[in-house]
Amino acid sequence: MGTEDELGEIFSAFFLCFSIIVFCGVLVFGYQLQTITTFRQQVNYQIERKGGLTPEAVSELKEYSEEHFHGWYTVESTRLNEKVTFGEVVDYTIKATYPITFLPDSVDIKLGVMGQAPSQVR
């Protein structure tokens, strides 16, 4: 009877540790997912202030992604590296690549979020 109790306690301890690791991983992934909103605001700002996804705007977005988000985000658009006229809407897709931080040698999760913003440059 004593051996069964010890095995049950060992199993419970391993299960508790595993549960804590999974919970922490889910929290970290949730944080990573919510950061796309901040990057999306930056993309909209660049489109509005630079007159579209101009080479300068794309360069600044790449820098911003590297500096603040470990390079998780890139922007794709049919209007990439183009200046557009005032009021014209630029459609874009943010490609996100999130590493799974709590598992070694795991695959990355890739997401795409669509957005649009008008140019505010006259």
NUBA-661109 format. One record per atom (N, C-alpha, C): residue number from 1; residue in three letters; x, y, z. Coordinates in Angstrom, 3 decimals. Layout:
<sites>
- num / residuo / xx / yy / zz
- NUM / Ala / X / Y / Z
...
</sites>
This chain:
<sites>
- num / residuo / xx / yy / zz
- 1 / Met / 0.816 / -1.195 / 0.000
- 1 / Met / 0.000 / 0.000 / 0.000
- 1 / Met / 0.855 / 1.253 / 0.000
- 2 / Gly / 2.028 / 1.237 / 0.647
- 2 / Gly / 2.894 / 2.397 / 0.719
- 2 / Gly / 3.477 / 2.766 / -0.626
- 3 / Thr / 3.807 / 1.770 / -1.466
- 3 / Thr / 4.377 / 2.030 / -2.781
- 3 / Thr / 3.368 / 2.715 / -3.697
- 4 / Glu / 2.119 / 2.272 / -3.622
- 4 / Glu / 1.080 / 2.881 / -4.454
- 4 / Glu / 0.872 / 4.345 / -4.086
- 5 / Asp / 0.912 / 4.648 / -2.797
- 5 / Asp / 0.747 / 6.038 / -2.358
- 5 / Asp / 1.901 / 6.913 / -2.846
- 6 / Glu / 3.124 / 6.376 / -2.780
- 6 / Glu / 4.283 / 7.141 / -3.246
- 6 / Glu / 4.201 / 7.397 / -4.745
- 7 / Leu / 3.818 / 6.379 / -5.524
- 7 / Leu / 3.692 / 6.554 / -6.971
- 7 / Leu / 2.593 / 7.564 / -7.308
- 8 / Gly / 1.510 / 7.515 / -6.566
- 8 / Gly / 0.422 / 8.467 / -6.789
- 8 / Gly / 0.860 / 9.894 / -6.506
- 9 / Glu / 1.647 / 10.080 / -5.443
- 9 / Glu / 2.138 / 11.417 / -5.128
- 9 / Glu / 3.145 / 11.908 / -6.159
- 10 / Ile / 4.005 / 11.026 / -6.638
- 10 / Ile / 4.973 / 11.401 / -7.675
- 10 / Ile / 4.228 / 11.788 / -8.950
- 11 / Phe / 3.227 / 10.975 / -9.326
- 11 / Phe / 2.433 / 11.284 / -10.517
- 11 / Phe / 1.732 / 12.638 / -10.353
- 12 / Ser / 1.171 / 12.889 / -9.179
- 12 / Ser / 0.480 / 14.159 / -8.930
- 12 / Ser / 1.446 / 15.346 / -9.025
- 13 / Ala / 2.656 / 15.171 / -8.511
- 13 / Ala / 3.647 / 16.254 / -8.576
- 13 / Ala / 4.043 / 16.531 / -10.022
- 14 / Phe / 4.286 / 15.489 / -10.826
- 14 / Phe / 4.621 / 15.679 / -12.238
- 14 / Phe / 3.464 / 16.335 / -12.988
- 15 / Phe / 2.247 / 15.897 / -12.703
- 15 / Phe / 1.085 / 16.469 / -13.361
- 15 / Phe / 0.936 / 17.947 / -13.010
- 16 / Leu / 1.173 / 18.300 / -11.746
- 16 / Leu / 1.099 / 19.693 / -11.326
- 16 / Leu / 2.158 / 20.542 / -12.038
- 17 / Cys / 3.389 / 20.037 / -12.107
- 17 / Cys / 4.464 / 20.773 / -12.798
- 17 / Cys / 4.133 / 20.954 / -14.278
- 18 / Phe / 3.651 / 19.899 / -14.919
- 18 / Phe / 3.286 / 19.966 / -16.334
- 18 / Phe / 2.158 / 20.978 / -16.543
- 19 / Ser / 1.166 / 20.958 / -15.654
- 19 / Ser / 0.040 / 21.895 / -15.763
- 19 / Ser / 0.506 / 23.345 / -15.623
- 20 / Ile / 1.432 / 23.594 / -14.702
- 20 / Ile / 1.956 / 24.946 / -14.510
- 20 / Ile / 2.717 / 25.406 / -15.750
- 21 / Ile / 3.509 / 24.534 / -16.344
- 21 / Ile / 4.265 / 24.879 / -17.554
- 21 / Ile / 3.320 / 25.192 / -18.712
- 22 / Val / 2.292 / 24.374 / -18.892
- 22 / Val / 1.328 / 24.618 / -19.970
- 22 / Val / 0.584 / 25.928 / -19.731
- 23 / Phe / 0.176 / 26.194 / -18.513
- 23 / Phe / -0.523 / 27.435 / -18.184
- 23 / Phe / 0.350 / 28.652 / -18.483
- 24 / Cys / 1.610 / 28.592 / -18.085
- 24 / Cys / 2.538 / 29.703 / -18.366
- 24 / Cys / 2.721 / 29.884 / -19.874
- 25 / Gly / 2.816 / 28.777 / -20.602
- 25 / Gly / 2.946 / 28.856 / -22.055
- 25 / Gly / 1.744 / 29.508 / -22.706
- 26 / Val / 0.563 / 29.185 / -22.224
- 26 / Val / -0.662 / 29.786 / -22.768
- 26 / Val / -0.682 / 31.282 / -22.466
- 27 / Leu / -0.256 / 31.679 / -21.273
- 27 / Leu / -0.198 / 33.104 / -20.940
- 27 / Leu / 0.777 / 33.863 / -21.837
- 28 / Val / 1.943 / 33.288 / -22.070
- 28 / Val / 2.941 / 33.932 / -22.934
- 28 / Val / 2.396 / 34.045 / -24.360
- 29 / Phe / 1.764 / 32.982 / -24.855
- 29 / Phe / 1.218 / 33.025 / -26.211
- 29 / Phe / 0.099 / 34.050 / -26.312
- 30 / Gly / -0.731 / 34.171 / -25.270
- 30 / Gly / -1.782 / 35.188 / -25.262
- 30 / Gly / -1.205 / 36.591 / -25.335
- 31 / Tyr / -0.104 / 36.836 / -24.629
- 31 / Tyr / 0.566 / 38.131 / -24.698
- 31 / Tyr / 1.077 / 38.386 / -26.116
- 32 / Gln / 1.697 / 37.370 / -26.721
- 32 / Gln / 2.218 / 37.532 / -28.073
- 32 / Gln / 1.095 / 37.872 / -29.045
- 33 / Leu / -0.053 / 37.230 / -28.909
- 33 / Leu / -1.171 / 37.492 / -29.816
- 33 / Leu / -1.706 / 38.916 / -29.680
- 34 / Gln / -1.758 / 39.446 / -28.486
- 34 / Gln / -2.331 / 40.783 / -28.315
- 34 / Gln / -1.405 / 41.885 / -28.816
- 35 / Thr / -0.123 / 41.594 / -29.007
- 35 / Thr / 0.797 / 42.634 / -29.486
- 35 / Thr / 0.545 / 43.010 / -30.943
- 36 / Ile / -0.185 / 42.167 / -31.672
- 36 / Ile / -0.451 / 42.492 / -33.078
- 36 / Ile / -1.296 / 43.767 / -33.188
- 37 / Thr / -2.105 / 44.065 / -32.183
- 37 / Thr / -2.917 / 45.282 / -32.201
- 37 / Thr / -2.029 / 46.520 / -32.206
- 38 / Thr / -0.991 / 46.495 / -31.396
- 38 / Thr / -0.061 / 47.629 / -31.345
- 38 / Thr / 0.645 / 47.791 / -32.681
- 39 / Phe / 1.082 / 46.674 / -33.277
- 39 / Phe / 1.764 / 46.763 / -34.563
- 39 / Phe / 0.797 / 47.247 / -35.650
- 40 / Arg / -0.439 / 46.814 / -35.592
- 40 / Arg / -1.433 / 47.246 / -36.576
- 40 / Arg / -1.649 / 48.760 / -36.501
- 41 / Gln / -1.688 / 49.303 / -35.287
- 41 / Gln / -1.810 / 50.752 / -35.126
- 41 / Gln / -0.616 / 51.468 / -35.760
- 42 / Gln / 0.562 / 50.900 / -35.618
- 42 / Gln / 1.761 / 51.496 / -36.212
- 42 / Gln / 1.688 / 51.458 / -37.737
- 43 / Val / 1.185 / 50.359 / -38.298
- 43 / Val / 1.029 / 50.265 / -39.758
- 43 / Val / 0.055 / 51.338 / -40.242
- 44 / Asn / -1.078 / 51.465 / -39.565
- 44 / Asn / -2.058 / 52.492 / -39.946
- 44 / Asn / -1.452 / 53.888 / -39.868
- 45 / Tyr / -0.696 / 54.152 / -38.817
- 45 / Tyr / -0.049 / 55.453 / -38.654
- 45 / Tyr / 0.914 / 55.727 / -39.813
- 46 / Gln / 1.719 / 54.749 / -40.171
- 46 / Gln / 2.684 / 54.935 / -41.261
- 46 / Gln / 1.973 / 55.194 / -42.589
- 47 / Ile / 0.897 / 54.464 / -42.849
- 47 / Ile / 0.146 / 54.672 / -44.099
- 47 / Ile / -0.444 / 56.080 / -44.120
- 48 / Glu / -1.040 / 56.496 / -43.008
- 48 / Glu / -1.660 / 57.821 / -42.952
- 48 / Glu / -0.640 / 58.943 / -43.083
- 49 / Arg / 0.499 / 58.820 / -42.432
- 49 / Arg / 1.489 / 59.900 / -42.387
- 49 / Arg / 2.476 / 59.907 / -43.551
- 50 / Lys / 2.700 / 58.761 / -44.174
- 50 / Lys / 3.681 / 58.683 / -45.264
- 50 / Lys / 3.019 / 58.606 / -46.636
- 51 / Gly / 1.684 / 58.566 / -46.673
- 51 / Gly / 0.997 / 58.515 / -47.961
- 51 / Gly / 0.969 / 57.125 / -48.566
- 52 / Gly / 0.937 / 56.120 / -47.737
- 52 / Gly / 0.891 / 54.740 / -48.216
- 52 / Gly / 2.061 / 53.943 / -47.662
- 53 / Leu / 2.224 / 52.751 / -48.181
- 53 / Leu / 3.344 / 51.900 / -47.767
- 53 / Leu / 4.554 / 52.201 / -48.646
- 54 / Thr / 5.068 / 53.404 / -48.494
- 54 / Thr / 6.240 / 53.853 / -49.254
- 54 / Thr / 7.477 / 53.097 / -48.757
- 55 / Pro / 8.581 / 53.132 / -49.513
- 55 / Pro / 9.804 / 52.462 / -49.034
- 55 / Pro / 10.227 / 52.925 / -47.643
- 56 / Glu / 10.068 / 54.219 / -47.357
- 56 / Glu / 10.416 / 54.743 / -46.034
- 56 / Glu / 9.512 / 54.143 / -44.946
- 57 / Ala / 8.209 / 54.060 / -45.239
- 57 / Ala / 7.262 / 53.501 / -44.268
- 57 / Ala / 7.544 / 52.018 / -44.021
- 58 / Val / 7.825 / 51.274 / -45.080
- 58 / Val / 8.117 / 49.842 / -44.946
- 58 / Val / 9.386 / 49.636 / -44.125
- 59 / Ser / 10.392 / 50.459 / -44.364
- 59 / Ser / 11.642 / 50.372 / -43.611
- 59 / Ser / 11.408 / 50.654 / -42.128
- 60 / Glu / 10.629 / 51.682 / -41.831
- 60 / Glu / 10.334 / 52.014 / -40.440
- 60 / Glu / 9.521 / 50.921 / -39.759
- 61 / Leu / 8.595 / 50.297 / -40.500
- 61 / Leu / 7.815 / 49.201 / -39.925
- 61 / Leu / 8.691 / 47.983 / -39.635
- 62 / Lys / 9.628 / 47.716 / -40.520
- 62 / Lys / 10.539 / 46.596 / -40.292
- 62 / Lys / 11.398 / 46.853 / -39.049
- 63 / Glu / 11.916 / 48.069 / -38.936
- 63 / Glu / 12.688 / 48.462 / -37.750
- 63 / Glu / 11.851 / 48.336 / -36.480
- 64 / Tyr / 10.616 / 48.816 / -36.539
- 64 / Tyr / 9.724 / 48.778 / -35.378
- 64 / Tyr / 9.446 / 47.338 / -34.958
- 65 / Ser / 9.224 / 46.473 / -35.928
- 65 / Ser / 8.986 / 45.059 / -35.641
- 65 / Ser / 10.201 / 44.415 / -34.984
- 66 / Glu / 11.381 / 44.709 / -35.521
- 66 / Glu / 12.613 / 44.140 / -34.956
- 66 / Glu / 12.867 / 44.667 / -33.544
- 67 / Glu / 12.670 / 45.963 / -33.362
- 67 / Glu / 13.000 / 46.599 / -32.084
- 67 / Glu / 12.022 / 46.234 / -30.967
- 68 / His / 10.732 / 46.191 / -31.290
- 68 / His / 9.719 / 46.012 / -30.247
- 68 / His / 9.127 / 44.607 / -30.169
- 69 / Phe / 9.183 / 43.845 / -31.266
- 69 / Phe / 8.479 / 42.562 / -31.297
- 69 / Phe / 9.337 / 41.399 / -31.801
- 70 / His / 10.632 / 41.501 / -31.683
- 70 / His / 11.557 / 40.413 / -32.064
- 70 / His / 11.407 / 39.997 / -33.531
- 71 / Gly / 10.921 / 40.898 / -34.388
- 71 / Gly / 10.784 / 40.598 / -35.808
- 71 / Gly / 9.633 / 39.653 / -36.132
- 72 / Trp / 8.637 / 39.585 / -35.273
- 72 / Trp / 7.507 / 38.678 / -35.493
- 72 / Trp / 6.637 / 39.095 / -36.669
- 73 / Tyr / 6.621 / 40.385 / -37.039
- 73 / Tyr / 5.641 / 40.893 / -37.999
- 73 / Tyr / 6.280 / 41.412 / -39.278
- 74 / Thr / 5.613 / 41.135 / -40.388
- 74 / Thr / 5.947 / 41.726 / -41.683
- 74 / Thr / 4.630 / 42.181 / -42.327
- 75 / Val / 4.744 / 43.132 / -43.241
- 75 / Val / 3.558 / 43.673 / -43.908
- 75 / Val / 3.621 / 43.315 / -45.390
- 76 / Glu / 2.500 / 42.827 / -45.905
- 76 / Glu / 2.377 / 42.531 / -47.336
- 76 / Glu / 1.195 / 43.320 / -47.891
- 77 / Ser / 1.342 / 43.774 / -49.116
- 77 / Ser / 0.278 / 44.536 / -49.758
- 77 / Ser / 0.523 / 44.560 / -51.261
- 78 / Thr / -0.557 / 44.733 / -52.014
- 78 / Thr / -0.405 / 44.918 / -53.464
- 78 / Thr / 0.108 / 46.321 / -53.765
- 79 / Arg / 0.005 / 47.222 / -52.790
- 79 / Arg / 0.451 / 48.611 / -52.952
- 79 / Arg / 1.770 / 48.869 / -52.223
- 80 / Leu / 2.559 / 47.830 / -52.000
- 80 / Leu / 3.822 / 47.963 / -51.290
- 80 / Leu / 4.785 / 48.847 / -52.080
- 81 / Asn / 5.505 / 49.723 / -51.392
- 81 / Asn / 6.483 / 50.653 / -51.974
- 81 / Asn / 5.859 / 51.639 / -52.948
- 82 / Glu / 4.595 / 51.988 / -52.714
- 82 / Glu / 3.879 / 52.941 / -53.569
- 82 / Glu / 3.336 / 54.084 / -52.724
- 83 / Lys / 3.413 / 55.292 / -53.257
- 83 / Lys / 2.749 / 56.436 / -52.623
- 83 / Lys / 1.373 / 56.556 / -53.264
- 84 / Val / 0.351 / 56.774 / -52.439
- 84 / Val / -1.016 / 56.877 / -52.955
- 84 / Val / -1.547 / 58.283 / -52.702
- 85 / Thr / -2.619 / 58.632 / -53.374
- 85 / Thr / -3.189 / 59.969 / -53.253
- 85 / Thr / -3.997 / 60.095 / -51.959
- 86 / Phe / -4.300 / 61.340 / -51.584
- 86 / Phe / -5.044 / 61.631 / -50.364
- 86 / Phe / -6.386 / 60.902 / -50.359
- 87 / Gly / -6.692 / 60.241 / -49.256
- 87 / Gly / -7.972 / 59.565 / -49.088
- 87 / Gly / -8.044 / 58.169 / -49.665
- 88 / Glu / -7.052 / 57.777 / -50.449
- 88 / Glu / -7.063 / 56.441 / -51.043
- 88 / Glu / -6.747 / 55.409 / -49.959
- 89 / Val / -7.497 / 54.320 / -49.949
- 89 / Val / -7.352 / 53.288 / -48.928
- 89 / Val / -6.333 / 52.248 / -49.381
- 90 / Val / -5.436 / 51.902 / -48.483
- 90 / Val / -4.417 / 50.887 / -48.746
- 90 / Val / -4.787 / 49.634 / -47.949
- 91 / Asp / -5.016 / 48.528 / -48.655
- 91 / Asp / -5.278 / 47.240 / -48.010
- 91 / Asp / -3.947 / 46.546 / -47.770
- 92 / Tyr / -3.813 / 45.886 / -46.632
- 92 / Tyr / -2.567 / 45.203 / -46.303
- 92 / Tyr / -2.859 / 43.962 / -45.462
- 93 / Thr / -1.876 / 43.104 / -45.346
- 93 / Thr / -1.941 / 41.933 / -44.487
- 93 / Thr / -0.696 / 41.913 / -43.622
- 94 / Ile / -0.897 / 41.771 / -42.323
- 94 / Ile / 0.227 / 41.607 / -41.402
- 94 / Ile / 0.459 / 40.117 / -41.234
- 95 / Lys / 1.649 / 39.665 / -41.583
- 95 / Lys / 2.032 / 38.263 / -41.410
- 95 / Lys / 2.774 / 38.149 / -40.089
- 96 / Ala / 2.237 / 37.340 / -39.192
- 96 / Ala / 2.826 / 37.163 / -37.863
- 96 / Ala / 3.398 / 35.761 / -37.742
- 97 / Thr / 4.582 / 35.660 / -37.171
- 97 / Thr / 5.217 / 34.377 / -36.903
- 97 / Thr / 5.579 / 34.346 / -35.425
- 98 / Tyr / 4.863 / 33.512 / -34.669
- 98 / Tyr / 5.067 / 33.425 / -33.225
- 98 / Tyr / 5.802 / 32.132 / -32.876
- 99 / Pro / 6.935 / 32.244 / -32.195
- 99 / Pro / 7.610 / 31.029 / -31.727
- 99 / Pro / 6.902 / 30.478 / -30.487
- 100 / Ile / 6.860 / 29.170 / -30.363
- 100 / Ile / 6.336 / 28.542 / -29.153
- 100 / Ile / 7.486 / 28.527 / -28.153
- 101 / Thr / 7.417 / 29.366 / -27.141
- 101 / Thr / 8.567 / 29.587 / -26.262
- 101 / Thr / 8.772 / 28.494 / -25.225
- 102 / Phe / 7.731 / 27.755 / -24.875
- 102 / Phe / 7.901 / 26.790 / -23.794
- 102 / Phe / 8.235 / 25.383 / -24.284
- 103 / Leu / 8.344 / 25.181 / -25.586
- 103 / Leu / 8.752 / 23.889 / -26.128
- 103 / Leu / 10.009 / 24.061 / -26.970
- 104 / Pro / 11.040 / 23.278 / -26.707
- 104 / Pro / 12.255 / 23.397 / -27.522
- 104 / Pro / 12.046 / 22.781 / -28.903
- 105 / Asp / 12.684 / 23.365 / -29.912
- 105 / Asp / 12.651 / 22.857 / -31.293
- 105 / Asp / 11.231 / 22.636 / -31.814
- 106 / Ser / 10.328 / 23.535 / -31.476
- 106 / Ser / 8.958 / 23.396 / -31.954
- 106 / Ser / 8.746 / 24.261 / -33.190
- 107 / Val / 7.633 / 24.042 / -33.832
- 107 / Val / 7.302 / 24.828 / -35.014
- 107 / Val / 6.759 / 26.184 / -34.588
- 108 / Asp / 6.829 / 27.141 / -35.482
- 108 / Asp / 6.281 / 28.471 / -35.230
- 108 / Asp / 4.816 / 28.498 / -35.661
- 109 / Ile / 4.037 / 29.328 / -35.004
- 109 / Ile / 2.646 / 29.539 / -35.392
- 109 / Ile / 2.608 / 30.758 / -36.296
- 110 / Lys / 1.997 / 30.603 / -37.471
- 110 / Lys / 1.930 / 31.692 / -38.444
- 110 / Lys / 0.479 / 32.124 / -38.608
- 111 / Leu / 0.271 / 33.442 / -38.544
- 111 / Leu / -1.064 / 34.026 / -38.694
- 111 / Leu / -1.005 / 35.189 / -39.672
- 112 / Gly / -2.130 / 35.486 / -40.279
- 112 / Gly / -2.246 / 36.654 / -41.139
- 112 / Gly / -3.442 / 37.484 / -40.706
- 113 / Val / -3.246 / 38.782 / -40.510
- 113 / Val / -4.325 / 39.676 / -40.105
- 113 / Val / -4.441 / 40.777 / -41.157
- 114 / Met / -5.643 / 40.916 / -41.700
- 114 / Met / -5.856 / 41.912 / -42.748
- 114 / Met / -6.255 / 43.247 / -42.127
- 115 / Gly / -5.902 / 44.329 / -42.819
- 115 / Gly / -6.259 / 45.663 / -42.361
- 115 / Gly / -6.265 / 46.638 / -43.522
- 116 / Gln / -6.685 / 47.844 / -43.242
- 116 / Gln / -6.665 / 48.898 / -44.249
- 116 / Gln / -6.626 / 50.242 / -43.560
- 117 / Ala / -6.056 / 51.204 / -44.262
- 117 / Ala / -5.955 / 52.562 / -43.727
- 117 / Ala / -5.914 / 53.542 / -44.901
- 118 / Pro / -6.468 / 54.737 / -44.703
- 118 / Pro / -6.442 / 55.749 / -45.763
- 118 / Pro / -5.184 / 56.612 / -45.673
- 119 / Ser / -4.730 / 57.078 / -46.805
- 119 / Ser / -3.616 / 58.018 / -46.825
- 119 / Ser / -4.138 / 59.396 / -46.404
- 120 / Gln / -3.369 / 60.097 / -45.575
- 120 / Gln / -3.762 / 61.425 / -45.119
- 120 / Gln / -2.803 / 62.505 / -45.631
- 121 / Val / -1.978 / 62.157 / -46.638
- 121 / Val / -1.012 / 63.096 / -47.173
- 121 / Val / -1.596 / 63.737 / -48.422
- 122 / Arg / -1.593 / 65.055 / -48.460
- 122 / Arg / -2.130 / 65.762 / -49.630
- 122 / Arg / -1.056 / 65.993 / -50.657
</sites>
